[in-house]
Structure formats: structure tokens, C-alpha cells
Amino acid sequence: MNKEVIIEKVIGFLIEEFEVDGDDIQPDAILKDTLQLDSLDYVDLVVSIESNFGVKLVEADFAGISTFQTFYDLIDNKLKLKV
């Protein structure tokens, strides 16, 4: 799966699951602030990633995640490790 497909899928389920405006999801936007994430929302986010991409995320994976771009990169790297 190429990065463009990953980004499209992520944006699609973020709009649906977190009721955020797609225009607010920019590569350099802050993930937590844009989605107004609390601890329960992170659980929903992890479940969405697992169901959409078949990869598992753990709390430590989010340590370096600040922007949507770093989030896309995390998913891309997890998918590469899965193969």
C-alpha cells in the first residue's frame, strides 16, 4: 500500500470517527489538538488503525507522534514491518 492510499484512508476514517473537518487535517497540523484527543480517543484511534490496516499500535508508538505526517509515517512503517 503506497503512502497516498494510507493518507486517504486515514483522513477518511478520521473525518467519520472524530467528526473533524477534512480541511483541518494537514500534514503539519498537530494530531492531538486537531482531533481534540483524550485518552479514550487514543483507544478509538488505535482500534481504527487495527481495523483499517491490520497493524497493532501500542502506547510507545505514539511517543514521537505530533503531526499528521508523523502519524502517516508510523502507519507506513508498521505496514512495511508487517510484510
C-alpha angles and dihedrals in degrees: 000000000000125000095254090058091047091052093047092050093046093049090047096055094038090057090049100039100037099030092230126153110257090224089064092060102088125156093247096041117112108257098210095046097043094049093035089228124194126180094276091049089057088058090052090048092052091048091050092051092049094049095043100040107017094235128122123231125196131196092262090059090068094055094095097032116110109133133041088250092059088047091053089048091052092053092045091051092047090052091050091052090050093060 
